[in-house]
Amino acid sequence: MVRSSLITLPDELLHDVVGRLDSARDVAAFQGVCRRTDYLTRHNGWKSFAQAKFPSLKIPASAQLTYSNVADRLTYLDRCWAKRAFFINSYEEELSHHRHGLPPGRRFQQSVSFYPCLDAGLLSSSMEELLVVGAGEDVLSRRRPNLGTAPVPWMKLRGAVDGYMSGSGDVTAVSVVDEARGPGVAIGRADGSLRLQSIHATGFKGNHVDLLPELACEQEPASMPPVTSLGHLAVTWTAYQQQSALLASCQGARLRLYDLSSLKASTRSIAPSQTFDFTNAESTALPLLRSCKFLGSDTIACALGSATDPLQWGQIRPDGIEMFPAVPNMTTLSAAFEKLDVDINNWSQRLTVRAIEPVHGLGGPNIVLSAWDNGSINLHDLRTASPYDAVYRDRFQPYQSSSALLAFGAEHFVAGDNRYMELRVIEFRNPTKSYQHTDGLSCSSEPPFPPPLYGHVGLEKGAAKHNTCSSSNDESCVWHRESRRPTWQPDVTINMGNSKYDRCFSLAKSSDVTGTFYAGFCGAVMEITPALARDVSKDKEPYHRAPKGWTSGHPRSRVSLIETGVSLCSTPEWALEENSVPAPLYSDPAAYTGARADSEEHMRLDSCWTPRRPRDPNTHATPATERRHGGRGRGHGRPRSAQRGR
């Protein structure tokens, strides 16, 4: 009888073995056992590992990416996110730049800068990342290879050339459109105009398609209240669904869908194929359709402001759009809003959902995150009648609302603050999370260090203190056991440290594999890439070319971080468990040396974070935000009594 061995086992069983390994290091060791395991691992083993450990992340199909590279990239990104290691680059418009028809120097007199709207995507034809930025009346774009680091030029579409003025012609919504004719960008403006602009590798093409607001036979309903706000005139949001070639736009209380599948080279304008009006004929209030997101080829979710049903989802049918409230009975949320003195039956105090984001990998395509005006971020399954399936709140600023959301599968999401220049990194706390980067590290009898500076943290009560892990006895060492506990992996808030940035207006990413995401603040765009400080040395740090008339820089010494505990609420009612102010950590530019220290292996956070704030190398003085807010940066030193009133 032939004895069983790795050589005799079927391929399917070996692939299942690879998918159950804890780390990429274990897969590499399995690959080196023999020629057969090497062949299987190279062809399908790394694919099985990546899909088993990161099932919620979207992996683009590209011949340029092997699954060994994908697995290496995803495991590295998981470690960077866990250690809160980010390389931040900022793009800001030069103050002396000649713009808006004003002579140099007059730019200093502008009281309010523009809020950049962003979108990014991977082009199916070339697998390049296309980033689009709406900056005032202009549109900026950049194309670069996926995972590329070489500097690439920016392209600009000047709004003044097409007759758009500053203010009324400002860009308010952009979407990357990857259609059969070639890539393009949908541009919505403050005056209500919407245009599909073609774009190629060297710049914007001259031809465009105007997307008309209504069908020629349609008229405004007599019951519709007159538009009294410029905010209802602007195109507030656009979204593109590639599978069905549908483009959605939000303006005032109207949702419009445009079918781009039938566009021809000679097409100059098209009317919407379907429309839906959220105006209630029995009410004098006019809701504002803030954003929409496609959940599939025939399903769409909508976020509204000043509405009794601020979160709705719709089924797209050939005969029209049928909308349903995501929370069928809004009175179930009454208890959650009592403490805020909000009467949901009073139209003047109607609820607002400021942002929504689809979440993949949690059981279906109908899972969405929604940021509510009371500070909560709710996770909804639109197929159920429950008002929420999970609630997330910042434990330090529980009533501070978010204005933008960006999810990375079912791993974590980023929330942009609606008032301050802050980004919140929040873990979903998915109990079925398959990969932990700490599983591939050596055992230790000590807990992770440094301990979190906020919240109740301690060793698990009654647990035995083992020096090493033992799979046969189902025992874990202290370090591996504590590393998996949520209290040792707190959520964080990142403060950009510059008061002129103001609130976060938009968030965008091209794919989960690149890891890079973009944040739009007042007058600035932040490019944030997960990267360990030891991998970004001063002499080898990536060079970021700025658009013409803009500057590029690394605001390291101004960036701070606070750990805010576990944002996932265990009960419907929110209770403050900590009365202290979180101690901030600051980004130290001296940590970016490219050196590798053995002590970093068991460090809970990246080596760039230090409790002492470094001096700003540009000014050689204590930053203004530290002087104004007691050394905690704007927003990090606010008393709790002031937070509840917001």
C-alpha positions as CSV (number, residue, x, y, z in Angstrom):
1,M,0.0,0.0,0.0
2,V,1.3,3.4,-1.0
3,R,1.7,5.8,1.9
4,S,0.0,9.2,1.6
5,S,2.2,12.2,1.2
6,L,2.1,15.7,-0.3
7,I,2.9,14.3,-3.7
8,T,-0.1,11.9,-3.7
9,L,-2.7,14.3,-2.3
10,P,-5.1,15.8,-4.8
11,D,-4.7,19.4,-5.9
12,E,-8.0,20.6,-4.4
13,L,-6.9,19.4,-0.9
14,L,-3.6,21.1,-1.2
15,H,-5.3,24.4,-2.2
16,D,-7.5,24.0,0.8
17,V,-4.4,23.6,3.0
18,V,-2.8,26.7,1.6
19,G,-6.0,28.7,2.2
20,R,-6.0,27.7,5.9
21,L,-2.4,28.8,6.6
22,D,-2.1,31.8,8.9
23,S,0.5,33.9,7.1
24,A,2.3,34.5,3.9
25,R,5.4,33.2,5.6
26,D,3.8,29.8,6.1
27,V,2.7,29.7,2.4
28,A,6.3,30.5,1.3
29,A,7.5,27.6,3.5
30,F,4.9,25.3,2.1
31,Q,5.9,26.3,-1.4
32,G,9.5,25.3,-0.8
33,V,8.7,21.7,0.4
34,C,9.0,20.1,-3.1
35,R,8.6,20.7,-6.8
36,R,4.9,19.9,-6.7
37,T,4.0,22.3,-3.9
38,D,6.1,24.9,-5.6
39,Y,4.2,24.5,-8.9
40,L,0.8,24.4,-7.2
41,T,1.5,27.4,-5.0
42,R,2.8,29.5,-7.9
43,H,-0.2,28.7,-10.1
44,N,-3.2,28.6,-7.7
45,G,-1.9,28.5,-4.1
46,W,-1.3,32.2,-3.7
47,K,-4.7,32.8,-5.2
48,S,-6.4,30.5,-2.7
49,F,-4.5,32.2,0.1
50,A,-5.5,35.7,-1.0
51,Q,-9.1,34.9,-1.5
52,A,-9.4,33.0,1.8
53,K,-7.7,35.6,3.9
54,F,-9.1,38.7,2.2
55,P,-12.5,37.6,0.9
56,S,-14.1,41.0,1.2
57,L,-11.5,43.0,-0.8
58,K,-11.9,43.5,-4.5
59,I,-8.9,42.1,-6.4
60,P,-8.7,43.5,-10.0
61,A,-8.2,41.0,-12.8
62,S,-4.9,42.0,-14.4
63,A,-2.2,40.2,-16.2
64,Q,0.3,42.6,-14.7
65,L,-0.5,41.4,-11.2
66,T,0.4,37.8,-10.1
67,Y,-1.4,36.5,-7.0
68,S,1.9,36.2,-5.2
69,N,2.3,39.9,-5.6
70,V,-1.3,40.5,-4.6
71,A,-0.9,38.4,-1.4
72,D,2.3,40.2,-0.6
73,R,0.6,43.6,-1.1
74,L,-2.5,42.7,0.9
75,T,-0.6,41.3,3.9
76,Y,1.6,44.4,3.9
77,L,-1.4,46.7,3.8
78,D,-3.0,44.8,6.6
79,R,0.1,45.4,8.8
80,C,0.2,49.1,7.9
81,W,-3.5,49.6,8.8
82,A,-3.1,47.7,12.1
83,K,0.0,49.8,13.0
84,R,-1.7,53.0,11.8
85,A,1.2,53.6,9.5
86,F,0.4,56.2,6.7
87,F,2.5,58.2,4.4
88,I,0.7,61.5,3.7
89,N,1.3,63.9,0.8
90,S,-0.6,67.1,0.4
91,Y,-1.5,69.1,-2.7
92,E,-2.4,72.8,-2.2
93,E,-3.0,75.6,-4.6
94,E,-0.4,78.3,-4.5
95,L,-1.7,81.5,-3.0
96,S,0.0,83.7,-5.5
97,H,-1.2,81.6,-8.5
98,H,-3.1,83.8,-11.0
99,R,-6.6,82.4,-11.0
100,H,-10.2,83.6,-11.2
101,G,-9.1,86.6,-13.3
102,L,-7.5,88.2,-10.2
103,P,-4.0,89.6,-10.4
104,P,-1.3,88.0,-8.2
105,G,-1.7,88.9,-4.6
106,R,-5.5,89.3,-4.8
107,R,-5.8,85.6,-4.1
108,F,-5.1,86.4,-0.4
109,Q,-8.4,88.2,-0.2
110,Q,-10.5,85.2,-1.0
111,S,-12.3,84.3,2.2
112,V,-13.5,80.8,1.4
113,S,-11.4,78.4,-0.8
114,F,-12.9,75.6,-2.9
115,Y,-14.0,72.2,-1.5
116,P,-12.4,69.6,-3.8
117,C,-14.7,66.8,-5.0
118,L,-12.8,63.6,-5.8
119,D,-13.2,60.3,-7.6
120,A,-10.8,57.6,-8.6
121,G,-10.9,54.3,-10.5
122,L,-9.0,51.7,-12.4
123,L,-9.3,51.8,-16.2
124,S,-10.2,48.3,-17.5
125,S,-8.3,48.8,-20.8
126,S,-4.9,49.8,-19.3
127,M,-5.3,49.1,-15.5
128,E,-4.2,52.6,-14.8
129,E,-5.4,54.6,-11.9
130,L,-7.4,57.6,-12.9
131,L,-7.8,60.3,-10.3
132,V,-10.2,63.3,-10.9
133,V,-10.3,66.4,-8.8
134,G,-12.8,69.2,-9.0
135,A,-11.0,72.4,-7.9
136,G,-13.2,75.5,-8.2
137,E,-14.3,75.8,-11.8
138,D,-11.4,73.6,-13.0
139,V,-11.0,69.9,-13.3
140,L,-7.6,68.2,-12.6
141,S,-6.8,64.6,-13.5
142,R,-3.9,62.2,-13.2
143,R,-3.3,58.8,-14.8
144,R,-0.6,56.5,-13.5
145,P,0.1,52.7,-13.6
146,N,-1.5,50.6,-10.9
147,L,0.9,50.4,-7.9
148,G,3.1,52.9,-9.7
149,T,5.4,55.3,-7.8
150,A,7.0,57.2,-10.7
151,P,5.9,60.9,-11.0
152,V,3.4,61.5,-13.7
153,P,2.0,64.8,-15.0
154,W,-1.3,66.3,-14.1
155,M,-3.9,67.4,-16.7
156,K,-6.2,70.4,-16.3
157,L,-9.5,71.2,-17.9
158,R,-10.0,75.0,-17.4
159,G,-13.6,75.9,-16.7
160,A,-13.1,79.5,-17.9
161,V,-12.4,78.2,-21.4
162,D,-15.9,76.8,-21.5
163,G,-17.4,80.0,-20.0
164,Y,-17.7,78.8,-16.4
165,M,-17.2,81.4,-13.7
166,S,-15.9,81.0,-10.2
167,G,-18.8,80.3,-7.8
168,S,-21.7,79.5,-10.0
169,G,-19.5,77.4,-12.3
170,D,-17.7,75.5,-9.6
171,V,-17.4,71.8,-9.9
172,T,-19.6,70.1,-7.3
173,A,-19.5,66.4,-8.4
174,V,-17.2,64.2,-10.5
175,S,-17.2,60.6,-11.4
176,V,-14.8,58.4,-13.4
177,V,-16.7,56.8,-16.3
178,D,-15.0,53.8,-17.9
179,E,-17.2,53.1,-20.9
180,A,-16.7,51.3,-24.2
181,R,-15.9,54.5,-26.1
182,G,-13.0,55.2,-23.7
183,P,-12.5,56.7,-20.3
184,G,-14.3,59.9,-19.4
185,V,-15.4,62.0,-16.4
186,A,-18.9,63.2,-15.5
187,I,-18.7,66.8,-14.3
188,G,-21.6,68.4,-12.3
189,R,-21.5,72.0,-11.4
190,A,-23.1,74.5,-9.1
191,D,-25.3,76.0,-11.8
192,G,-26.9,72.6,-12.4
193,S,-25.1,71.6,-15.6
194,L,-23.9,68.1,-16.1
195,R,-21.4,67.0,-18.8
196,L,-19.6,63.9,-19.8
197,Q,-16.1,64.9,-20.8
198,S,-13.8,62.5,-22.7
199,I,-10.2,62.1,-21.5
200,H,-7.1,60.3,-22.8
201,A,-3.5,59.7,-21.8
202,T,-2.3,63.2,-22.7
203,G,-5.3,65.4,-21.7
204,F,-8.9,66.1,-22.0
205,K,-10.4,65.6,-25.4
206,G,-12.5,68.4,-27.0
207,N,-15.7,66.4,-27.5
208,H,-18.2,66.1,-24.8
209,V,-21.8,65.1,-24.2
210,D,-24.2,67.3,-22.3
211,L,-26.5,65.4,-20.0
212,L,-29.8,67.3,-20.0
213,P,-31.8,67.7,-16.8
214,E,-35.2,66.5,-18.0
215,L,-37.0,64.8,-20.8
216,A,-38.5,67.2,-23.3
217,C,-42.0,66.1,-22.5
218,E,-41.6,66.5,-18.8
219,Q,-42.6,69.5,-16.7
220,E,-42.2,70.4,-13.1
221,P,-45.0,69.1,-11.0
222,A,-47.4,71.8,-9.8
223,S,-47.0,70.7,-6.1
224,M,-43.2,71.1,-6.2
225,P,-42.0,73.9,-3.9
226,P,-39.9,76.6,-5.6
227,V,-36.2,76.3,-5.3
228,T,-35.1,78.7,-2.6
229,S,-31.5,77.6,-2.1
230,L,-28.5,77.5,-4.5
231,G,-27.7,74.1,-2.9
232,H,-30.8,72.7,-4.6
233,L,-29.7,74.0,-7.9
234,A,-26.2,72.4,-7.9
235,V,-25.5,68.8,-8.9
236,T,-24.7,67.4,-5.5
237,W,-23.5,63.9,-6.6
238,T,-22.8,61.6,-9.5
239,A,-22.2,57.9,-9.6
240,Y,-21.4,55.4,-12.4
241,Q,-22.3,51.7,-12.7
242,Q,-20.1,50.1,-15.2
243,Q,-22.0,46.8,-15.6
244,S,-25.2,48.5,-16.7
245,A,-23.5,51.6,-18.1
246,L,-25.8,53.8,-16.0
247,L,-24.8,57.3,-14.7
248,A,-26.8,58.7,-11.7
249,S,-27.0,62.3,-10.8
250,C,-28.5,64.1,-7.7
251,Q,-29.9,67.6,-8.0
252,G,-32.2,69.1,-5.4
253,A,-34.8,66.4,-4.7
254,R,-34.4,64.6,-8.0
255,L,-32.5,61.5,-9.0
256,R,-31.8,61.1,-12.7
257,L,-30.4,58.0,-14.5
258,Y,-28.6,58.3,-17.9
259,D,-28.1,55.3,-20.1
260,L,-24.6,55.6,-21.6
261,S,-24.6,52.2,-23.4
262,S,-26.1,53.7,-26.6
263,L,-23.8,56.7,-26.9
264,K,-22.2,57.3,-30.3
265,A,-19.3,59.4,-31.5
266,S,-21.8,61.9,-32.9
267,T,-23.9,62.2,-29.8
268,R,-23.8,65.7,-28.3
269,S,-26.6,65.5,-25.7
270,I,-28.8,62.9,-24.1
271,A,-31.9,63.1,-21.8
272,P,-32.3,61.0,-18.7
273,S,-33.8,57.5,-19.2
274,Q,-35.5,57.6,-15.8
275,T,-36.1,60.1,-13.0
276,F,-37.4,60.0,-9.5
277,D,-38.6,63.0,-7.4
278,F,-38.3,62.7,-3.6
279,T,-40.6,65.8,-3.1
280,N,-43.5,65.1,-0.9
281,A,-46.7,66.8,-2.2
282,E,-48.2,66.9,1.3
283,S,-45.2,68.8,2.8
284,T,-43.8,72.3,2.4
285,A,-40.3,71.1,3.0
286,L,-38.0,70.3,0.1
287,P,-35.5,67.5,0.9
288,L,-32.0,67.6,-0.5
289,L,-30.7,64.5,-2.2
290,R,-27.1,64.5,-0.9
291,S,-25.6,61.4,-2.5
292,C,-26.4,58.0,-4.2
293,K,-24.4,54.8,-4.6
294,F,-25.1,51.8,-6.8
295,L,-25.4,48.5,-5.0
296,G,-25.7,46.5,-8.2
297,S,-26.7,46.9,-11.8
298,D,-30.4,47.4,-10.8
299,T,-30.2,48.7,-7.2
300,I,-29.3,52.1,-5.8
301,A,-29.2,53.7,-2.4
302,C,-29.9,57.3,-1.7
303,A,-29.0,59.7,1.2
304,L,-31.2,62.7,1.8
305,G,-31.1,65.7,4.1
306,S,-34.1,67.2,5.9
307,A,-36.3,64.2,5.3
308,T,-38.5,61.9,7.4
309,D,-36.9,58.9,5.6
310,P,-33.3,60.1,5.0
311,L,-32.0,56.7,3.8
312,Q,-33.8,55.0,1.0
313,W,-33.0,52.4,-1.6
314,G,-34.5,51.8,-5.0
315,Q,-35.1,49.0,-7.5
316,I,-34.4,50.1,-11.1
317,R,-37.0,48.6,-13.4
318,P,-37.8,49.2,-17.1
319,D,-40.9,51.1,-16.2
320,G,-39.3,53.3,-13.6
321,I,-37.6,53.5,-10.2
322,E,-39.4,52.1,-7.1
323,M,-38.0,53.5,-3.9
324,F,-38.2,52.0,-0.4
325,P,-37.2,53.4,3.0
326,A,-34.2,51.6,4.5
327,V,-35.8,52.1,7.9
328,P,-39.4,51.1,7.5
329,N,-40.5,52.4,10.9
330,M,-38.6,55.5,11.9
331,T,-40.2,55.5,15.4
332,T,-37.8,52.7,16.3
333,L,-35.0,55.3,16.2
334,S,-36.9,57.7,18.6
335,A,-35.0,56.5,21.7
336,A,-31.7,57.1,20.0
337,F,-32.6,60.7,19.2
338,E,-34.3,61.6,22.5
339,K,-31.1,62.7,24.1
340,L,-30.5,65.0,21.2
341,D,-33.9,66.7,21.6
342,V,-34.8,65.8,18.0
343,D,-38.5,65.4,17.1
344,I,-38.6,63.2,14.0
345,N,-42.3,64.2,13.5
346,N,-41.4,67.8,13.1
347,W,-40.3,68.6,9.5
348,S,-38.1,71.5,10.6
349,Q,-36.0,69.0,12.6
350,R,-36.0,66.2,10.0
351,L,-33.1,63.8,9.9
352,T,-30.1,64.0,7.6
353,V,-27.8,61.3,6.2
354,R,-24.6,63.0,5.1
355,A,-22.9,60.0,3.4
356,I,-23.4,56.4,2.4
357,E,-21.0,53.7,1.3
358,P,-21.6,50.1,0.1
359,V,-19.8,47.4,2.0
360,H,-18.7,44.2,0.3
361,G,-18.0,40.9,2.0
362,L,-20.7,41.0,4.8
363,G,-23.2,38.7,3.3
364,G,-24.5,40.3,0.1
365,P,-24.7,43.4,-2.1
366,N,-27.3,45.2,0.0
367,I,-25.1,46.2,3.0
368,V,-24.5,50.0,3.3
369,L,-22.9,52.3,5.8
370,S,-24.6,55.6,6.5
371,A,-23.3,58.7,8.4
372,W,-26.1,60.4,10.3
373,D,-26.2,64.0,11.5
374,N,-26.3,62.9,15.2
375,G,-22.8,61.4,14.9
376,S,-23.7,57.7,14.5
377,I,-22.5,55.6,11.6
378,N,-25.0,52.8,11.0
379,L,-24.5,49.5,9.2
380,H,-27.7,48.5,7.4
381,D,-28.8,45.4,5.6
382,L,-31.5,46.8,3.3
383,R,-33.2,43.4,3.1
384,T,-34.2,43.5,6.8
385,A,-36.7,45.7,8.7
386,S,-34.2,46.4,11.4
387,P,-33.2,50.1,11.7
388,Y,-29.6,49.1,11.9
389,D,-27.4,46.0,12.2
390,A,-24.5,47.8,13.9
391,V,-23.8,51.3,15.1
392,Y,-20.4,53.0,15.3
393,R,-19.6,56.1,17.3
394,D,-16.4,57.9,18.1
395,R,-16.0,57.5,21.8
396,F,-14.2,60.8,22.3
397,Q,-16.5,62.9,20.0
398,P,-19.7,60.8,20.0
399,Y,-22.0,63.5,18.5
400,Q,-19.6,64.8,15.8
401,S,-21.0,63.9,12.4
402,S,-19.1,62.6,9.4
403,S,-19.4,64.0,5.9
404,A,-17.7,61.3,3.8
405,L,-17.2,57.5,4.1
406,L,-14.8,55.1,2.4
407,A,-14.9,51.3,3.1
408,F,-12.2,48.8,2.4
409,G,-14.2,45.6,2.1
410,A,-15.3,44.4,5.5
411,E,-11.9,45.2,7.1
412,H,-12.2,48.9,8.1
413,F,-13.5,52.2,6.9
414,V,-12.5,55.8,6.9
415,A,-14.9,58.6,8.0
416,G,-14.2,62.3,7.2
417,D,-15.2,64.7,9.9
418,N,-17.9,67.2,9.0
419,R,-16.3,70.1,10.9
420,Y,-12.6,69.6,11.5
421,M,-9.6,68.5,9.4
422,E,-9.8,64.9,10.8
423,L,-10.1,61.4,9.5
424,R,-11.4,58.5,11.6
425,V,-10.1,55.0,10.9
426,I,-12.7,52.6,12.3
427,E,-12.5,48.8,12.3
428,F,-15.7,46.9,11.4
429,R,-14.8,44.3,14.1
430,N,-16.0,41.5,11.8
431,P,-15.8,38.3,13.9
432,T,-15.0,36.3,10.8
433,K,-11.9,38.3,9.9
434,S,-9.5,35.7,8.6
435,Y,-6.2,37.4,8.6
436,Q,-4.2,38.8,11.5
437,H,-0.7,40.1,10.6
438,T,0.4,39.3,14.2
439,D,-0.1,35.5,13.6
440,G,3.1,35.5,11.6
441,L,5.2,37.0,14.3
442,S,7.1,35.3,17.1
443,C,5.6,34.5,20.5
444,S,6.2,36.6,23.6
445,S,5.2,36.5,27.3
446,E,4.6,40.2,27.2
447,P,1.5,42.1,25.9
448,P,1.7,44.4,22.9
449,F,3.3,47.7,23.6
450,P,2.8,50.6,23.9
451,P,-0.6,50.1,25.6
452,P,-3.5,52.3,24.3
453,L,-3.7,55.6,26.0
454,Y,-7.5,55.7,26.1
455,G,-10.1,53.3,27.3
456,H,-10.1,50.4,29.6
457,V,-7.2,48.1,28.6
458,G,-5.8,45.2,30.6
459,L,-4.8,41.6,30.3
460,E,-7.6,39.1,29.9
461,K,-8.8,38.1,33.4
462,G,-8.2,34.5,34.4
463,A,-6.2,33.7,31.3
464,A,-3.0,31.6,31.7
465,K,0.3,33.3,30.9
466,H,2.0,31.2,28.3
467,N,5.4,32.1,26.8
468,T,4.7,30.2,23.5
469,C,1.7,29.1,21.5
470,S,0.7,25.4,21.3
471,S,-1.7,24.4,18.6
472,S,-2.0,20.8,20.1
473,N,-3.2,22.2,23.4
474,D,-5.1,25.2,21.9
475,E,-3.0,27.6,23.9
476,S,-1.8,31.1,22.9
477,C,1.0,33.1,24.2
478,V,0.2,36.4,26.0
479,W,1.2,38.5,23.0
480,H,-0.8,36.6,20.4
481,R,-3.8,36.3,22.6
482,E,-3.9,40.0,23.5
483,S,-3.2,41.2,20.0
484,R,-6.5,39.7,18.9
485,R,-8.5,41.5,21.5
486,P,-10.4,44.6,20.2
487,T,-9.3,46.8,23.2
488,W,-5.7,46.4,22.1
489,Q,-6.7,47.5,18.5
490,P,-8.5,50.8,19.1
491,D,-9.9,53.0,16.4
492,V,-8.1,56.2,15.8
493,T,-8.6,59.8,14.7
494,I,-6.0,61.5,12.5
495,N,-5.7,65.3,12.7
496,M,-4.0,67.0,9.7
497,G,-2.8,69.8,12.0
498,N,-3.6,72.8,9.7
499,S,-6.7,74.9,10.5
500,K,-7.1,76.2,7.0
501,Y,-8.0,72.7,5.7
502,D,-11.4,72.8,7.5
503,R,-13.8,69.9,7.1
504,C,-13.4,66.8,5.0
505,F,-15.5,67.1,1.9
506,S,-14.8,63.9,-0.1
507,L,-13.0,60.6,0.0
508,A,-12.0,58.3,-2.9
509,K,-9.9,55.3,-3.8
510,S,-9.2,53.4,-7.0
511,S,-8.9,49.9,-5.7
512,D,-8.3,47.9,-2.5
513,V,-5.0,46.5,-3.7
514,T,-3.3,49.9,-4.1
515,G,-4.2,50.9,-0.6
516,T,-3.9,54.6,-1.5
517,F,-6.9,56.8,-0.8
518,Y,-7.5,60.5,-1.3
519,A,-9.2,63.1,1.0
520,G,-10.5,66.5,-0.1
521,F,-10.2,69.3,2.5
522,C,-10.9,73.0,2.0
523,G,-8.3,74.1,-0.6
524,A,-6.2,70.9,-0.4
525,V,-6.1,67.3,-1.5
526,M,-4.4,64.6,0.7
527,E,-2.9,61.5,-0.8
528,I,-2.7,58.9,1.9
529,T,-0.7,55.6,1.4
530,P,-0.3,52.9,4.0
531,A,3.4,52.5,4.5
532,L,5.7,51.7,7.5
533,A,8.1,54.5,8.4
534,R,11.1,52.1,8.0
535,D,10.1,51.6,4.4
536,V,10.0,55.3,3.6
537,S,13.5,56.7,4.0
538,K,14.2,60.4,3.5
539,D,16.4,59.7,0.5
540,K,14.0,57.3,-1.2
541,E,10.6,58.7,-0.4
542,P,8.3,58.9,-3.4
543,Y,8.3,62.2,-5.3
544,H,4.8,63.6,-5.9
545,R,4.5,66.0,-8.8
546,A,2.0,68.7,-8.2
547,P,-0.3,70.2,-10.8
548,K,0.7,73.5,-12.3
549,G,0.0,76.3,-9.9
550,W,-0.1,73.9,-6.9
551,T,2.5,72.8,-4.4
552,S,3.2,69.3,-3.0
553,G,4.6,68.5,0.5
554,H,4.6,66.1,3.4
555,P,2.9,67.6,6.5
556,R,4.5,65.1,8.8
557,S,5.3,67.3,11.8
558,R,1.8,68.7,11.9
559,V,-0.1,65.4,11.8
560,S,-1.3,63.9,15.1
561,L,-3.2,60.8,16.1
562,I,-5.4,59.9,19.0
563,E,-6.7,56.4,19.9
564,T,-10.4,56.6,20.7
565,G,-11.2,53.0,21.8
566,V,-13.7,50.6,20.1
567,S,-16.3,52.6,18.1
568,L,-18.6,49.6,17.7
569,C,-21.5,50.1,20.1
570,S,-22.5,47.0,22.1
571,T,-25.9,48.4,23.0
572,P,-28.4,50.7,21.2
573,E,-27.9,53.4,23.9
574,W,-24.5,55.1,23.8
575,A,-22.7,55.5,27.1
576,L,-19.5,57.4,27.7
577,E,-17.1,55.0,29.4
578,E,-14.2,57.3,29.7
579,N,-14.1,60.8,31.0
580,S,-10.4,61.6,30.2
581,V,-9.1,63.4,27.2
582,P,-7.1,61.1,24.8
583,A,-3.4,61.8,24.8
584,P,-2.2,62.6,21.3
585,L,0.6,61.0,19.4
586,Y,2.6,63.0,16.8
587,S,4.3,62.0,13.6
588,D,8.0,62.4,13.9
589,P,9.9,63.1,10.6
590,A,13.1,61.7,12.2
591,A,11.5,58.2,12.2
592,Y,11.6,58.0,8.4
593,T,15.2,56.7,8.1
594,G,14.7,53.5,6.3
595,A,16.4,51.6,9.1
596,R,14.9,48.3,10.5
597,A,14.9,47.8,14.3
598,D,14.3,44.4,15.9
599,S,12.2,46.0,18.6
600,E,9.6,47.1,16.0
601,E,8.4,43.6,15.5
602,H,6.2,43.5,18.6
603,M,5.3,47.3,18.6
604,R,1.6,47.9,18.4
605,L,2.0,51.2,16.5
606,D,4.3,52.3,13.8
607,S,7.6,53.8,14.9
608,C,6.8,57.2,13.5
609,W,4.3,58.0,16.3
610,T,5.7,59.7,19.4
611,P,4.1,61.3,22.5
612,R,6.2,64.4,22.1
613,R,5.4,66.8,19.3
614,P,8.4,67.7,17.1
615,R,9.1,71.2,15.9
616,D,7.8,72.2,12.5
617,P,10.9,72.1,10.3
618,N,9.4,74.8,8.0
619,T,8.9,77.4,10.7
620,H,11.3,76.2,13.5
621,A,8.6,77.1,16.0
622,T,5.7,75.5,17.9
623,P,2.8,75.0,15.5
624,A,-0.1,77.4,15.9
625,T,-2.6,74.6,16.4
626,E,-0.6,73.4,19.4
627,R,-0.5,76.9,20.9
628,R,-4.2,77.5,20.4
629,H,-5.4,74.1,21.7
630,G,-3.2,73.2,24.6
631,G,-0.8,71.1,22.6
632,R,-3.4,68.7,21.2
633,G,-4.0,70.2,17.8
634,R,-7.4,71.5,16.7
635,G,-10.2,69.3,17.9
636,H,-8.0,67.1,20.1
637,G,-8.2,69.4,23.2
638,R,-11.9,70.2,23.1
639,P,-13.7,69.6,26.5
640,R,-16.5,67.1,26.5
641,S,-19.0,69.7,27.6
642,A,-18.5,71.5,24.4
643,Q,-18.9,68.3,22.2
644,R,-22.4,67.4,23.4
645,G,-23.7,70.8,22.3
646,R,-22.7,70.2,18.7
